[in-house]
């Protein structure tokens, strides 16, 4: 055990050109540890029952400072995880980290698991927004041809979202947490095996290296302490910033909220889903985007190519635009613009991932 720690945390050879963008992985792991600890404590206090869950969660906020702190630490923890995850994936795209195929595959799988875990956790408070978000998003599954209804019945446990659904979501939320831990360890294993990507676009991850301690441990600790200070500030002064008004209303199947929307890190997916009147059409659009985001193509195009940099920032701006449209009321012109933005996003991502193939084709045509 001692040798494992020394070889992976102290004497690990790490590329010399890594900047603060490469601290995001350590910060994700740190906040994931916080989520595990607070989640275990909350699981002892939570009751998975449609008539009790909402009041149980409200009591956690009102009974004592300790339970309030644990609950809001868990709420803000997932927000910061996805904030850093977006930075982590963005850095990976910008510097072509998908060249490290095994690392990219396990990291992308971890991102999918985190999205499912966040969705399951969002349902557990059983307030108005969580109940109706579960109703809307699980209904998308029914649009899958042939197996949609069967999948829906297994996931929901009946013909609609009920107490059975809540119990299944709670069980899935707990089990998936341990799968995420295993996936994170697997991701780190491949990262340490093949080496990290770097800002100088050096193909070998272990050329021109420093030992991880203390050159990078200091940078990682500085980064996580800076984020924790910002975290504590938001937790203390704006604890309800990431909560909707409906979060303080018990779930009612007879009263639909005026606007149903997910958490901020799902807004651009939500805008894609509802940009097409057909549920299966919106689902296909999201799947195409995820496939293009995942494709671990071994491109040799340099990260400092001007066209690739422009494409990256166009993609980033488009995602921000779709997040805004996901927050807006589903009406014109937002629906049409969301559809056009989604198509343009997929087009730009396709060119970004396969830039060197397209460039070689153009060169051959010119020759």
N, C-alpha and C positions, 0 to 999 in steps of 0.2 A: 504493500500500500504506500509505504514511504517513497519507494522508487517511482511509482506511478505519479504521485504528486510532484516530485522533483522533476521528472522528465516532461510533464505536461504543463506545469505552472511556473517553474523556476528556470530550469535549464533548457526550455523549449527554444530552438532556434527560430527566430522570427525576422522577416524581411525588414531591412533598415529604413524603408521609405514609407511606412504606414503612418498616416496622419490621424487626426481625431475622429474622422468618419469611421475608422475601423474600431473605435471603442463601443460602437452601438451593439455589437454582439454580447460583450460583457454586461452592458446595461440591461439588455433583454433578459439575460440569465439572472441578474440581480432582482429585477422586478418580478420575474417568474417565481423566484424563491419567496418573495414577499407574498405573492398570490397564493402559493401553496400553503404557507403558514396561516395566513388570514382565512383561507378557504377551509382548512381543517377545523379551525375554531368555530367558524360560522356553521359548518355542517353539524356540529354538536348542538347548536342552538336552533337550527331551522326545522320546521315541520312541513312536510310535503303534503298539504291538504288544501283543496281549493277554498274551503271555508275558513281556514286558519292561517294560511301562508302569508297573506298580505298583513294581517294584524301582528303576526309573529315578527315580520321584518320591520314594521313600524315600531314595535316594542324595543327592538334592538337599538333604534335611534333615540328612544325616549327613556329607557330604563337607567342607563348609566353611561358615563363618559367612556368607559372601556369598550362596551359593545358598540357605541356610536363610532368610536375611533376605528375599531376593527372593520365595521361595515363600510365606512367611507374610504378607508385605506384600500379595501378590496375594489370598490367602485372606481376610485381614481387610479388604482394599479393597472387595471385592464386598459384604461384610457392611455396611460403612459406606455404600456407595452406596445399598443398598436401605433402610437406616435413614433416610437423608436423603430418598430418593425418597418414602417413606411420609409424611414430614413435608411434603414439597413438594406431593404430591397432596392431603393432608389440608388444607393451607392453601388450595389451589386450590378445594376443595369448600366450605370454610367461608366463603371470601370470593367465591364464585361466579365463579371464574376461567374457567369454561366459557362465560361471555359473550364472551370473546375466542376465537371459534370456531377460527380458523386456528392460534392458539397452542395451544389445548387439544387439537386433533386431532393436531398433530405431537408434542406432549408425550405424549399417550396412546400413539401409535404407538411412540414411543421407549421407553416403559415396557414394552410388549409385546416389543419387540426385546431389551430388557435381561433379561427373564424367560427368553426362549429362549436367550440367550447364557449366562446363569448356569446353566441346566439342562445345556447342552452342556459347559460347563467342569466341572461337578460330576461328569460321567461320566469325564472323562479320566484321573484317578488310577487308575481300574480297581480300586478296593478293593471290599470286600463291599457296602457301602452304595451306592456309585455304580453297581455292576453291577446290583443288584437294583432300585434306583430306576429305572434305564433300562428294565429288564424290565417293571416294573409300569406305568410311565407311558406307554411306547410301546404297551403292550397296549391302553390306552384308545383309541388311534387305530383299532384293529380294530373297535371298536363302532360307528364311523360307518357309517351305511347306504350301500350301493352302492359307495362308493369307499374304505371303510375298509381292506380287505385290500390293495388296490393301493397306497394311501399307506403302509401299514405296510411292505410289501416294498421300496418305494423308500427309505424312511427308514432301516430296519434293514439292508436289503441281503440278506435271506434270510428264513428261517422263524423265526429267533430272534436274540437279541442275540449277536453274534460279533465277531471281529476286524475284519470288514468294517464293522460298526457303529461301532467305535472310530475307524477311519480316517475315516469319513464325519463323525463328530462333531467330530473334530479339525479337518478342513477347514472345516466349517461354523462352528466357533468362531472361526477366524482370519478368514474372509471376513466374518462378521457384525460383527466388531469395526469394520471400515471402514464398513459400512453404518450402524452406530450413530454413528460420527463425523459422517458426512454428515447423518444425521437431527438430531443435536444442533445442527449449524450451521444447518440449515433452521429448527429451532425458535427459535434465537436471531434469525434473520433476521425471522421473523414477529413475534417479541416486540419487536424494535426498530422494526418498521414500524408496528404498531398501538398500542404502549405497554403497559406492565404494568398489571394490576389493582391496586387499592390498598385499604387498610383503611378508608378513609372512604367507599367505594362511590361515588367520583366517576366518571362515565361516560367522561370523556376521560382517557386515560392521561398526557397531556402538559400538563394544566392545573396551575397552581401548582407549578412544577417547580424542581429544582436540577440543576446539571450533575453527571454521574456521579462525576467526579473533582473534589475529593477527599472529598466528603461520603459517598459510598457505597463507594468503594474502601477506606476505612479500616474501615468496618463489615464488609465482606466479608473483609478480611484478618484482622481480629480473630476473626471466626467460624471461618475455616478454620484459623487457628493454635490456637484453643481445641480444635477437633475433632481436630487432628493430635496435640496433647498427650495427649488421651484415647486416641487411636489408638495412639500409641507406648507408653503405659502398659499397655494391654491386650496389645499385641504382645509387650512385654518380660516381663510378669508372668503373663499367662494366655494363652499362644499357642495352646493346644489347646482353648480354651473353646468354639469353634464347630465342633469336630470330634467325631465319634462314635468310640466304641471300635472299631467295624468299619472305621474309616478306616485302621487299622494291620493289617488282615487282607487278604491277596490275594483277589481275586474267585474264587469257587468256585461253579460252576453247580449243584453237588450239595448245597450247604449253604445253607439259607435263614436269614437273620437272624431272631431272635425277634420283632423289631419293625422294619418298614421304614418309614422316614419321611424326608421331604425336609429341606432347610434351613429355618430358622425363618421366612424370609420367604415360604415356600410353604405353611406349615402350614394356614392357613385355607382355601386352595384344596383341599388334601389332605383336610381334614375334610369339605368339600362333596362331593368326588368319592366318598368312601366312605360318605357318609350315606345313599345310596340303593343297594340291592343291585345294581341294573342299572348297568353302566358307562356306557351311553348316557344314563341318567337323571342321574347325577352330572355328566357332561360338559355336559348341557343346563343344569343348575343353575349351573355356573361360567360358561357362555357368557352366560346371562341377566344374571348379576351384572356381568360385564365390559361388556355392552352398556349397562346402566343407568348404570354408572360413567362410560362414555364419552359418552353422549348429550349433545352440546353445545347444549343447549336455551337459548335466549335469554330466560331468566327475568328479570323485573324485581323479584322479591321481595327485600326488604332483608336483608342478612346479619345485622342486629341484631334480627330478628324472634325473639321468645322461642321459638316453636314450632320454627323452623328450627334454633336453637341446641340445643334439647333433642334433636331428631332427629339432629343431627350427633354428639352425644356418645353417644347410644344406638347409632348405627351403629359408632362407634369401639369402644365396649365390647363389642359383638357380635363384631367382628372379633378382639378379644383373646380372647374366650371360645372362638371357633372355632379359634384358633391353639392354645389349650390342649388342646382336644379332638383336634386333629390330632396332638398330641404323645402323647396317651394311646393305650392298646391298643384296637384296633377291636373293641369288645364293648359289650354293653348295660351301663348306660343311655347310654353316650357316643354311640352311633350315632343313637339316636332323638333325643337332645337336639341333636346336630349338625344333623339334618334340620330340626327345629323352629327352631333358631337361624338356619339358612340361609334358610328361608322368611321368617322375621321380618326378617332383614337385607335381603332383596330388597324386601319390602313397605315398610320404612322408607326405603330408598334411592329407591324409586319416588315416595313422597310428598315426599321432600326435593327431588328434581329437578323435580317438577311441582307444587310447592306453590302457586304463584300461580294456576295453572289450577283446581286443586281449591278454592282459597279463593274465586275468582270464581264458581264453580258454586254453592258454599254460600251466597254473598251473594245470588245471583239467586234461589235457592230461598227464602231468608228474606224477600226482597222480595215 
